[in-house]
Amino acid sequence: MSQLSEFSLGDKLKPKGVIQTVGIVGCGEVGQELTIMITNSGMDVVFIDVDEDRIKEIFQQLEVKLDDIIRHWGITKSEKRLILSRITGSTEFSSLAKCEIVIETIASRKSGTMIEVRKTIFKQIEKEVSPDTLISSNISTIMISDLAEVLKKPDRAIGMHFIEPIEKVQIVEVVRGRHSSELSFETASRFCSMLNKKVIEVHESPGNISTRMIIPLINEACELLMEGVASIQDIDETMREAAGNNSGPFELADRVGLDKILKYMDNLYAEYGDKKYKASPIIKRLVRANYLGRHVGKGFYNYQSGKPVGNTITCSIIK
């Protein structure tokens, strides 16, 4: 599949089906990637964030991302303007009133699950949207049922986990909660289809499929590194070639963010008590040293403008 088709940038930007407007609450890195993908699929996006300064910053970041797509995959400036015209930013939850779907994607780099914050957001969303609006969260290590319990209509809640790198991974883990209705699942499935994504149906379990499989892989890669079995680059290359992965375990960890990876590890270890989820000392040391991955310019690799450059981390940090 070409890079052009991965983004479906050749598709006409027009509404498909009945889903016209999608809400995003918390427009960080994941929220921005979703915003571009959704608007490019013909739907409008209303995103909610903390203040007007942050909204201006988000639009600047979206422009940078779109300019990068223009440089690499050839969309025109007029297509960029059309995409941006479909996006509205606001600090008010009332701006979500016309959304058919609202997805909570608040930044999750702090420790713990932030479940009480997410519950408050769910209640605020429900106050403003129609009775038929689907309320979702880009959940990874928490249960959608725990969030849905604060809703008057818990059957409208369903989890949708978009796996990073979002533009390349062609599946979405759609997570049924205890009360999720068949209509909610069908709406989420239709939405994913509009994004040219395949639905993987998941019955809720912290970590879903992807995170529970990826976290032990990253931990084992760290063990190999600490034992001196191979270098970061060679471990990554081996896993790309042998397993057919888009990226190696260290590349993936840097992309997701080592602070988020550490959080996922801590959450899964607290949930299951299995040592395969217990955070590697390397991950902890890197996070303490603020080597958090691509978004700060240094993790297992060093980065400039989001691209890996130069050497990887030094032995003094690993040991």
C-alpha positions as CSV (number, residue, x, y, z in Angstrom):
1,M,0.0,0.0,0.0
2,S,1.4,3.4,-0.9
3,Q,1.8,6.2,1.6
4,L,-0.8,8.1,-0.3
5,S,-3.4,5.4,0.2
6,E,-2.5,5.1,3.9
7,F,-3.8,8.6,4.4
8,S,-6.5,8.2,1.7
9,L,-5.5,11.6,0.6
10,G,-6.8,11.0,-2.9
11,D,-10.3,10.6,-1.6
12,K,-12.8,13.4,-2.1
13,L,-13.5,15.4,1.0
14,K,-17.2,14.9,1.3
15,P,-19.6,13.5,3.9
16,K,-20.2,9.7,3.7
17,G,-23.3,8.4,5.4
18,V,-25.1,10.0,8.3
19,I,-22.1,10.8,10.5
20,Q,-21.4,14.5,9.8
21,T,-19.7,15.9,12.9
22,V,-17.3,14.3,15.4
23,G,-16.2,15.8,18.7
24,I,-12.7,15.4,20.1
25,V,-12.2,16.2,23.8
26,G,-8.5,16.8,24.4
27,C,-6.6,17.6,21.2
28,G,-3.0,16.4,21.9
29,E,-1.0,14.3,19.6
30,V,-3.6,11.5,19.3
31,G,-6.4,13.9,19.1
32,Q,-4.7,15.8,16.3
33,E,-4.0,12.7,14.3
34,L,-7.6,11.7,14.6
35,T,-8.8,15.2,13.7
36,I,-6.8,15.1,10.4
37,M,-7.9,11.6,9.6
38,I,-11.6,12.4,10.3
39,T,-11.7,15.6,8.4
40,N,-9.9,14.1,5.4
41,S,-12.7,11.4,5.4
42,G,-15.3,14.1,4.8
43,M,-16.6,14.8,8.4
44,D,-16.3,17.9,10.5
45,V,-14.5,18.0,13.8
46,V,-15.2,20.1,16.9
47,F,-12.4,19.8,19.4
48,I,-12.4,20.9,23.0
49,D,-9.3,22.0,24.9
50,V,-8.4,24.0,28.0
51,D,-8.1,27.6,26.8
52,E,-7.9,29.9,23.7
53,D,-4.1,29.9,23.8
54,R,-4.0,26.2,23.6
55,I,-6.6,26.2,20.8
56,K,-4.3,28.5,18.8
57,E,-1.3,26.3,19.5
58,I,-3.3,23.2,18.3
59,F,-4.2,24.9,15.0
60,Q,-0.5,25.7,14.5
61,Q,0.4,22.1,15.2
62,L,-2.2,20.9,12.8
63,E,-0.8,23.1,10.1
64,V,2.7,21.7,10.6
65,K,1.3,18.2,10.3
66,L,-0.6,19.0,7.1
67,D,2.5,20.8,5.6
68,D,4.5,17.6,6.3
69,I,1.8,15.6,4.5
70,I,2.0,18.0,1.6
71,R,5.8,17.7,1.4
72,H,5.7,13.9,1.5
73,W,2.5,12.8,-0.2
74,G,1.5,15.6,-2.5
75,I,-1.9,17.0,-1.3
76,T,-2.4,20.6,-2.5
77,K,-2.6,23.8,-0.4
78,S,-6.3,24.0,-1.3
79,E,-6.9,20.6,0.1
80,K,-5.1,21.7,3.3
81,R,-7.4,24.7,3.5
82,L,-10.4,22.5,3.0
83,I,-9.3,20.2,5.8
84,L,-8.7,23.1,8.2
85,S,-12.1,24.6,7.2
86,R,-13.8,21.5,8.7
87,I,-12.2,22.0,12.1
88,T,-13.6,24.1,14.9
89,G,-11.8,24.6,18.3
90,S,-13.6,25.6,21.5
91,T,-13.3,25.7,25.2
92,E,-17.0,25.1,25.7
93,F,-18.6,21.6,25.9
94,S,-21.8,23.2,24.4
95,S,-20.0,23.3,21.1
96,L,-20.4,19.5,20.9
97,A,-24.2,19.8,20.7
98,K,-24.5,18.7,17.0
99,C,-21.9,15.9,17.2
100,E,-23.0,12.3,16.4
101,I,-19.9,10.9,18.0
102,V,-17.7,12.4,20.7
103,I,-14.3,10.8,21.5
104,E,-12.4,11.6,24.7
105,T,-8.6,11.7,24.0
106,I,-7.2,13.7,26.9
107,A,-3.5,13.7,27.3
108,S,-2.6,10.6,29.4
109,R,1.1,11.0,30.2
110,K,0.4,11.5,34.0
111,S,0.6,8.5,36.2
112,G,-2.6,6.5,36.9
113,T,-5.7,6.2,34.7
114,M,-7.1,9.7,35.4
115,I,-10.4,7.9,35.6
116,E,-12.2,10.5,37.8
117,V,-11.2,13.3,35.3
118,R,-12.5,11.1,32.4
119,K,-15.8,10.4,34.3
120,T,-16.3,14.2,34.8
121,I,-15.7,14.7,31.0
122,F,-18.2,12.0,30.2
123,K,-20.8,13.7,32.3
124,Q,-20.1,17.1,30.7
125,I,-20.4,15.6,27.3
126,E,-23.7,13.9,28.0
127,K,-25.2,17.2,29.3
128,E,-24.6,18.8,25.9
129,V,-25.2,16.2,23.2
130,S,-28.4,14.5,21.9
131,P,-29.7,11.3,23.4
132,D,-28.4,9.4,20.3
133,T,-24.8,10.6,20.4
134,L,-22.2,8.0,20.9
135,I,-19.8,8.8,23.7
136,S,-16.4,7.1,23.4
137,S,-12.9,7.1,24.7
138,N,-9.6,6.2,23.1
139,I,-9.0,3.7,25.9
140,S,-6.0,1.5,26.4
141,T,-5.6,0.3,30.0
142,I,-9.0,1.3,31.5
143,M,-12.5,-0.1,31.3
144,I,-15.2,1.7,29.3
145,S,-17.7,0.3,31.7
146,D,-16.0,2.3,34.5
147,L,-16.5,5.5,32.6
148,A,-20.0,4.7,31.4
149,E,-21.3,4.2,34.9
150,V,-21.6,8.0,35.4
151,L,-23.9,8.3,32.3
152,K,-27.7,8.4,32.4
153,K,-27.5,6.2,29.3
154,P,-24.5,4.0,29.8
155,D,-25.5,1.9,26.7
156,R,-24.3,4.8,24.5
157,A,-20.7,4.4,25.6
158,I,-18.2,2.2,23.8
159,G,-14.4,2.2,23.6
160,M,-12.4,2.9,20.4
161,H,-8.7,2.3,20.7
162,F,-6.8,3.8,17.7
163,I,-3.3,2.2,17.7
164,E,-0.2,4.2,17.0
165,P,1.0,5.0,14.4
166,I,-2.7,5.8,13.7
167,E,-2.2,6.7,10.0
168,K,-0.6,3.3,9.3
169,V,-2.4,0.8,11.5
170,Q,-5.4,-0.2,9.6
171,I,-7.5,-1.6,12.6
172,V,-9.3,-0.1,15.5
173,E,-10.1,-2.0,18.7
174,V,-13.8,-1.4,19.4
175,V,-14.4,-2.3,23.0
176,R,-17.9,-3.3,24.2
177,G,-18.6,-2.4,27.8
178,R,-21.1,-4.2,30.1
179,H,-23.9,-2.0,28.9
180,S,-22.8,-1.1,25.4
181,S,-25.8,-1.4,23.0
182,E,-25.8,-3.1,19.6
183,L,-26.6,0.3,18.1
184,S,-23.5,1.8,19.7
185,F,-21.3,-0.9,18.3
186,E,-22.9,-0.5,14.9
187,T,-22.4,3.3,15.0
188,A,-18.7,2.9,16.0
189,S,-18.2,0.2,13.3
190,R,-19.7,2.5,10.6
191,F,-17.5,5.4,11.8
192,C,-14.4,3.2,11.5
193,S,-15.5,2.1,8.1
194,M,-15.7,5.7,7.0
195,L,-12.1,6.1,8.1
196,N,-11.1,3.0,6.0
197,K,-10.3,1.1,9.2
198,K,-11.2,-2.5,10.1
199,V,-13.0,-3.1,13.4
200,I,-11.5,-5.6,15.8
201,E,-14.3,-6.4,18.3
202,V,-12.9,-6.6,21.9
203,H,-14.7,-7.6,25.1
204,E,-13.3,-5.2,27.6
205,S,-10.1,-6.1,29.4
206,P,-7.5,-3.5,30.5
207,G,-4.9,-3.3,27.7
208,N,-7.2,-4.7,25.1
209,I,-5.3,-6.9,22.6
210,S,-2.6,-4.5,21.4
211,T,-1.3,-3.0,24.6
212,R,-1.2,-6.3,26.4
213,M,0.9,-7.8,23.6
214,I,3.1,-4.7,22.9
215,I,4.2,-4.0,26.5
216,P,5.9,-7.4,27.1
217,L,7.6,-7.0,23.7
218,I,9.1,-3.7,24.7
219,N,10.1,-5.1,28.1
220,E,11.9,-8.1,26.5
221,A,13.7,-5.8,24.1
222,C,15.0,-3.8,27.1
223,E,16.2,-7.1,28.6
224,L,18.1,-7.9,25.5
225,L,19.6,-4.5,25.5
226,M,20.7,-4.7,29.2
227,E,22.2,-8.1,28.6
228,G,24.3,-6.7,25.7
229,V,22.8,-9.2,23.2
230,A,22.4,-6.6,20.5
231,S,22.1,-2.8,19.8
232,I,19.0,-0.8,19.7
233,Q,19.1,-0.5,16.0
234,D,19.7,-4.2,15.4
235,I,16.9,-5.3,17.8
236,D,14.5,-2.9,16.0
237,E,15.6,-4.1,12.5
238,T,15.3,-7.8,13.5
239,M,11.7,-7.3,14.7
240,R,10.7,-5.3,11.7
241,E,12.1,-8.0,9.3
242,A,11.2,-11.1,11.3
243,A,7.8,-10.1,12.5
244,G,6.8,-7.8,9.6
245,N,6.1,-4.9,12.1
246,N,5.9,-1.3,10.9
247,S,8.4,-0.4,13.6
248,G,10.7,-2.1,16.0
249,P,10.0,-2.1,19.8
250,F,12.2,0.8,20.6
251,E,10.9,2.9,17.7
252,L,7.4,2.2,18.8
253,A,8.1,3.1,22.4
254,D,9.6,6.4,21.3
255,R,6.6,7.2,19.1
256,V,4.1,6.4,21.8
257,G,6.2,8.2,24.4
258,L,8.2,6.5,27.1
259,D,6.2,8.3,29.8
260,K,3.0,6.8,28.4
261,I,4.6,3.4,28.0
262,L,5.7,3.6,31.7
263,K,2.1,4.5,32.6
264,Y,0.7,1.6,30.6
265,M,3.2,-0.8,32.3
266,D,2.3,0.4,35.8
267,N,-1.4,0.2,35.1
268,L,-1.2,-3.3,33.7
269,Y,1.1,-4.5,36.4
270,A,-1.3,-3.1,39.0
271,E,-4.2,-4.8,37.3
272,Y,-2.7,-8.3,36.6
273,G,0.3,-8.5,39.0
274,D,2.2,-10.3,36.2
275,K,6.0,-9.5,36.0
276,K,5.9,-9.4,32.2
277,Y,4.1,-6.0,32.6
278,K,6.5,-4.7,35.3
279,A,8.4,-1.7,33.9
280,S,12.0,-2.3,32.8
281,P,14.6,-0.3,34.7
282,I,15.7,1.2,31.4
283,I,12.2,2.7,30.8
284,K,12.2,4.2,34.3
285,R,15.7,5.7,33.9
286,L,14.9,7.2,30.6
287,V,11.7,8.8,31.9
288,R,13.6,10.2,35.0
289,A,16.2,11.7,32.6
290,N,13.3,13.2,30.5
291,Y,14.2,11.0,27.5
292,L,10.5,10.7,26.7
293,G,10.7,9.8,23.0
294,R,10.0,11.5,19.7
295,H,7.8,14.3,21.1
296,V,10.7,15.8,23.1
297,G,13.5,15.0,20.6
298,K,15.2,12.2,22.5
299,G,14.3,8.7,23.7
300,F,15.9,5.5,22.6
301,Y,16.8,7.5,19.5
302,N,17.6,11.2,19.0
303,Y,15.3,13.2,16.8
304,Q,15.1,16.4,14.8
305,S,11.8,17.6,13.4
306,G,10.3,14.2,14.5
307,K,12.9,12.2,12.5
308,P,15.6,10.0,14.0
309,V,19.1,11.4,13.6
310,G,22.5,10.6,15.0
311,N,23.2,8.1,17.8
312,T,20.9,6.3,20.2
313,I,21.0,6.7,24.0
314,T,24.4,6.3,25.8
315,C,25.4,3.4,27.9
316,S,25.6,5.7,31.0
317,I,21.8,6.1,30.9
318,I,21.1,2.4,30.3
319,K,23.3,1.2,33.2
